[in-house]
Amino acid sequence: MLGDQVLIAAAPKETKTEGGIILSSEVKATASEPGVVMAIGPEVTSVLPKDVVYLSWDKSMPVRISGQDAVIVSAEHLKAVIS
């Protein structure tokens, strides 16, 4: 049972900005990575599945679900919902 936990997969990495600037691998390595919410526990009210979020990756627990890498993190460690 997830409770107040959220299951998140890494979002696809951007290689170009909306303005057309190509991001180097150095910029991508230092940028904070967003994630996509895959599932939420019954106590979570701040996000919905498929939301794109920023989170404290270091506070998460890595898991593999149906062959896909993901993390489980407490909802309190979500920093921002961007969509």
N, CA, C and O of each residue as an XYZ file, in Angstrom:
332
protein
N       0.845     -1.191      0.000
C       0.000      0.000      0.000
C       0.886      1.248      0.000
O       1.847      1.332      0.765
N       0.568      2.186     -0.834
C       1.396      3.376     -0.974
C       1.183      4.411      0.136
O       2.123      5.134      0.465
N       0.003      4.509      0.716
C      -0.240      5.512      1.763
C      -0.004      6.904      1.239
O      -0.715      7.366      0.347
N       1.012      7.594      1.797
C       1.329      8.952      1.326
C       2.496      8.940      0.341
O       3.159      9.959      0.146
N       2.743      7.797     -0.272
C       3.864      7.638     -1.198
C       3.419      7.845     -2.647
O       2.244      7.700     -2.985
N       4.395      8.189     -3.488
C       4.143      8.434     -4.906
C       5.148      7.606     -5.704
O       6.334      7.579     -5.373
N       4.680      6.934     -6.748
C       5.538      6.167     -7.650
C       5.836      7.060     -8.854
O       4.921      7.541     -9.523
N       7.134      7.276     -9.123
C       7.542      8.222    -10.161
C       8.583      7.596    -11.074
O       9.514      6.937    -10.611
N       8.416      7.807    -12.376
C       9.409      7.396    -13.372
C      10.112      8.650    -13.874
O       9.516      9.727    -13.901
N      11.357      8.521    -14.265
C      12.086      9.660    -14.814
C      11.413     10.123    -16.098
O      11.033      9.309    -16.940
N      11.271     11.431    -16.241
C      10.683     11.998    -17.453
C      11.687     11.888    -18.593
O      12.894     11.878    -18.348
N      11.214     11.805    -19.832
C      12.148     11.791    -20.970
C      13.040     13.026    -20.934
O      12.571     14.128    -20.649
N      14.317     12.842    -21.221
C      15.275     13.950    -21.162
C      15.146     14.847    -22.381
O      15.064     14.382    -23.519
N      15.130     16.142    -22.111
C      15.072     17.131    -23.183
C      16.461     17.293    -23.790
O      17.454     17.350    -23.064
N      16.533     17.368    -25.101
C      17.806     17.609    -25.766
C      17.842     19.002    -26.385
O      18.891     19.469    -26.827
N      16.670     19.668    -26.411
C      16.581     20.986    -27.011
C      15.544     21.802    -26.243
O      14.523     21.259    -25.821
N      15.795     23.102    -26.056
C      14.834     23.974    -25.392
C      13.716     24.339    -26.363
O      13.818     24.076    -27.562
N      12.641     24.949    -25.842
C      11.543     25.386    -26.705
C      12.014     26.391    -27.741
O      11.450     26.470    -28.832
N      13.051     27.164    -27.404
C      13.592     28.155    -28.326
C      14.550     27.575    -29.352
O      15.042     28.302    -30.216
N      14.827     26.265    -29.273
C      15.674     25.610    -30.252
C      17.130     25.454    -29.847
O      17.945     24.991    -30.644
N      17.472     25.838    -28.608
C      18.856     25.694    -28.155
C      19.109     24.233    -27.804
O      18.357     23.631    -27.039
N      20.174     23.669    -28.369
C      20.535     22.282    -28.093
C      21.307     22.233    -26.781
O      22.292     22.951    -26.604
N      20.854     21.377    -25.858
C      21.490     21.262    -24.553
C      22.658     20.289    -24.619
O      22.523     19.176    -25.128
N      23.800     20.713    -24.103
C      24.956     19.818    -24.061
C      24.773     18.813    -22.934
O      23.949     19.025    -22.045
N      25.520     17.738    -22.959
C      25.415     16.729    -21.909
C      25.839     17.302    -20.564
O      25.366     16.838    -19.526
N      26.722     18.303    -20.556
C      27.154     18.932    -19.311
C      26.002     19.679    -18.651
O      25.840     19.609    -17.432
N      25.206     20.387    -19.430
C      24.045     21.103    -18.901
C      23.020     20.102    -18.388
O      22.442     20.294    -17.318
N      22.796     19.045    -19.138
C      21.807     18.039    -18.718
C      22.224     17.361    -17.422
O      21.367     17.006    -16.612
N      23.518     17.176    -17.209
C      24.001     16.493    -16.010
C      23.811     17.337    -14.758
O      23.627     16.789    -13.671
N      23.853     18.675    -14.889
C      23.734     19.532    -13.717
C      22.302     19.997    -13.471
O      22.003     20.503    -12.389
N      21.429     19.842    -14.430
C      20.048     20.287    -14.287
C      19.259     19.309    -13.427
O      19.525     18.107    -13.426
N      18.297     19.837    -12.703
C      17.408     18.983    -11.916
C      16.501     18.213    -12.872
O      16.002     18.771    -13.850
N      16.294     16.953    -12.591
C      15.519     16.100    -13.493
C      14.064     15.983    -13.027
O      13.824     15.681    -11.858
N      13.095     16.214    -13.907
C      11.699     16.005    -13.534
C      11.338     14.524    -13.606
O      12.079     13.720    -14.172
N      10.207     14.179    -13.033
C       9.693     12.818    -13.103
C       8.217     12.835    -13.437
O       7.552     13.860    -13.292
N       7.703     11.698    -13.885
C       6.284     11.566    -14.227
C       5.631     10.654    -13.192
O       6.114      9.550    -12.939
N       4.542     11.113    -12.600
C       3.828     10.342    -11.591
C       3.136      9.158    -12.255
O       2.345      9.328    -13.183
N       3.441      7.964    -11.771
C       2.834      6.741    -12.309
C       1.651      6.282    -11.456
O       0.653      5.795    -11.986
N       1.764      6.438    -10.126
C       0.705      6.013     -9.211
C       0.837      6.810     -7.921
O       1.920      7.283     -7.574
N      -0.287      6.951     -7.213
C      -0.274      7.666     -5.936
C      -1.000      6.831     -4.889
O      -1.875      6.025     -5.205
N      -0.615      7.047     -3.634
C      -1.296      6.393     -2.525
C      -2.597      7.107     -2.203
O      -2.809      8.233     -2.653
N      -3.473      6.471     -1.431
C      -4.782      7.052     -1.127
C      -4.724      8.325     -0.289
O      -5.696      9.081     -0.256
N      -3.620      8.575      0.380
C      -3.493      9.773      1.207
C      -2.914     10.965      0.451
O      -2.804     12.053      1.015
N      -2.543     10.780     -0.809
C      -1.915     11.848     -1.604
C      -3.001     12.657     -2.309
O      -3.830     12.105     -3.033
N      -2.986     13.981     -2.087
C      -3.975     14.860     -2.723
C      -3.332     15.944     -3.578
O      -4.036     16.695     -4.254
N      -1.995     16.033     -3.558
C      -1.315     17.143     -4.239
C      -0.987     16.874     -5.699
O      -0.722     17.817     -6.445
N      -0.996     15.615     -6.130
C      -0.676     15.276     -7.513
C      -1.595     14.174     -8.014
O      -2.265     13.492     -7.239
N      -1.607     14.018     -9.335
C      -2.382     12.966     -9.987
C      -1.458     12.163    -10.895
O      -0.414     12.667    -11.308
N      -1.824     10.923    -11.212
C      -1.024     10.171    -12.183
C      -0.862     10.964    -13.485
O      -1.787     11.646    -13.925
N       0.302     10.866    -14.082
C       0.711     11.545    -15.317
C       1.169     12.980    -15.099
O       1.598     13.625    -16.056
N       1.094     13.512    -13.861
C       1.642     14.839    -13.588
C       3.161     14.779    -13.715
O       3.777     13.758    -13.411
N       3.759     15.882    -14.166
C       5.215     15.994    -14.215
C       5.629     16.802    -12.991
O       5.097     17.883    -12.738
N       6.587     16.264    -12.232
C       6.972     16.876    -10.960
C       8.487     16.957    -10.817
O       9.228     16.216    -11.462
N       8.929     17.872     -9.959
C      10.311     17.889     -9.483
C      10.284     17.351     -8.067
O       9.346     17.613     -7.314
N      11.316     16.596     -7.702
C      11.342     15.954     -6.401
C      12.752     15.856     -5.878
O      13.714     16.115     -6.601
N      12.874     15.482     -4.624
C      14.179     15.207     -4.014
C      14.542     13.770     -4.360
O      14.132     12.839     -3.667
N      15.318     13.587     -5.438
C      15.676     12.242     -5.887
C      16.454     11.490     -4.815
O      16.351     10.267     -4.719
N      17.229     12.208     -4.009
C      18.026     11.548     -2.972
C      17.178     11.014     -1.820
O      17.676     10.244     -0.998
N      15.930     11.401     -1.746
C      15.018     10.909     -0.707
C      14.152      9.753     -1.216
O      13.247      9.308     -0.510
N      14.415      9.266     -2.418
C      13.569      8.256     -3.041
C      14.175      6.856     -2.936
O      15.370      6.694     -2.692
N      13.322      5.855     -3.126
C      13.750      4.456     -3.119
C      13.598      3.901     -4.537
O      12.481      3.835     -5.050
N      14.697      3.501     -5.178
C      14.622      2.966     -6.537
C      13.889      1.620     -6.573
O      14.082      0.775     -5.699
N      13.049      1.435     -7.593
C      12.323      0.182     -7.810
C      12.276     -0.093     -9.309
O      12.546      0.794    -10.119
N      11.933     -1.320     -9.672
C      11.717     -1.679    -11.078
C      10.308     -2.246    -11.161
O       9.993     -3.240    -10.506
N       9.462     -1.615    -11.967
C       8.065     -2.024    -12.132
C       7.853     -2.410    -13.591
O       8.021     -1.580    -14.484
N       7.492     -3.642    -13.830
C       7.250     -4.132    -15.193
C       8.398     -3.780    -16.137
O       8.167     -3.385    -17.280
N       9.625     -3.923    -15.662
C      10.795     -3.657    -16.484
C      11.167     -2.195    -16.611
O      12.129     -1.868    -17.305
N      10.436     -1.308    -15.962
C      10.718      0.124    -16.045
C      11.287      0.605    -14.710
O      10.745      0.295    -13.649
N      12.387      1.367    -14.771
C      12.960      1.949    -13.559
C      12.059      3.068    -13.056
O      11.547      3.869    -13.837
N      11.875      3.111    -11.745
C      11.048      4.136    -11.115
C      11.548      4.339     -9.695
O      12.469      3.655     -9.248
N      10.940      5.276     -8.991
C      11.263      5.501     -7.586
C       9.965      5.670     -6.800
O       8.935      6.076     -7.338
N      10.049      5.348     -5.521
C       8.949      5.621     -4.597
C       9.443      6.698     -3.649
O      10.535      6.593     -3.091
N       8.637      7.730     -3.470
C       9.024      8.855     -2.621
C       7.795      9.339     -1.860
O       6.675      9.261     -2.364
N       8.007      9.834     -0.655
C       6.920     10.421      0.120
C       6.460     11.703     -0.570
O       7.275     12.439     -1.129
N       5.165     11.967     -0.531
C       4.615     13.166     -1.170
C       5.243     14.440     -0.614
O       5.299     15.450     -1.316
N       5.713     14.415      0.623
C       6.324     15.610      1.206
C       7.641     15.992      0.516
O       8.102     17.124      0.660
N       8.246     15.068     -0.226
C       9.507     15.349     -0.916
C       9.303     15.814     -2.362
O      10.274     16.005     -3.094
N       8.055     15.995     -2.769
C       7.764     16.594     -4.074
C       7.975     18.099     -3.933
O       7.476     18.712     -2.989
N       8.704     18.686     -4.861
C       9.045     20.108     -4.764
C       8.159     20.997     -5.623
O       7.861     22.126     -5.234
N       7.731     20.508     -6.792
C       6.899     21.308     -7.684
C       6.166     20.423     -8.677
O       6.687     19.399     -9.118
N       4.962     20.824     -9.021
C       4.182     20.165    -10.068
C       4.229     21.101    -11.260
O       3.832     22.261    -11.155
N       4.720     20.600    -12.415
C       4.861     21.499    -13.563
C       3.844     21.206    -14.666
O       3.771     21.953    -15.642
N       3.071     20.152    -14.534
C       1.964     19.924    -15.481
C       1.058     18.851    -14.967
O       0.069     18.513    -15.618
